[in-house]
Amino acid sequence: MLRRTLENLQDVTATLLMVLLLVLSLQALWRLGRLAFLQPSVTTELLSEIIFVLILMELYRLLIFYLREHRISVALAVEVALVSTLREVMLKGAHEFEWHRLLGLSVLLVVLGGLLAMERWMGRRYNEASEIDAH
């Protein structure tokens, strides 16, 4: 009984986060429209705002997956981290970082890319093994 109540509270929390992400996405789209059509803006600002909207969409997908499966998708979380890190580099430009921060970001991107590749490879192997067992 208590476990089910706590699970329902988690679902309510995730749903509220989804509503918040939807509001943030609409605000970001409004800003993007103003930047693109009404104000003279720099291309990097536009790209940064577009990537921000994509990050919000990926977070929304992550919450949908959580509500459906009641677990976090590692692949989706890694994708969000990758895109967020790339957005930071694009926003500032690689030439504006100190060498040790750029090295750290590079290592982070390699590790996240490796995790994503490994997850996809392991997922494919798991699906192939399941198909073999089914026959």
C-alpha positions, 0 to 999 in steps of 0.5 A: 500500500505504501509502496504504491502510494510512493510510486504514484507520488513519483509519477505525479512529480514526473508529470509536474516536471513534464508540465514545467518542461513544456512551459520552458519549451514554449518560452524558448520557442518564443525567444527563438522566434523573436531572435530569428524574426524580430531582433538582429541576432548572432548566429551562435545565439540562434543555434544555442537556442535551437539546441536548448529546445532540443535538450528540453525535448530530450528531457521530456522524452526521458520523463515519458520513458520514466513514466512508461517503464519506471526506470531511467533510460541510460541512452537518453540520459547520455544523449542529453549530457552529450548535447548539453556539453556540446551546446556549452562548447558551441556557445563559448567557442573552443578557443575561449576555454582554458586548456585544462577545461577543454581537456576535461570537456574532451574527456567527458565527451569521449566517455559519454560517447563511449557509454552511448556506443556501449549501450547501443552495442550491448542492446543490439547483442541482447536483442539478437540473443533474445531472438535466437532464444525465441527460435 
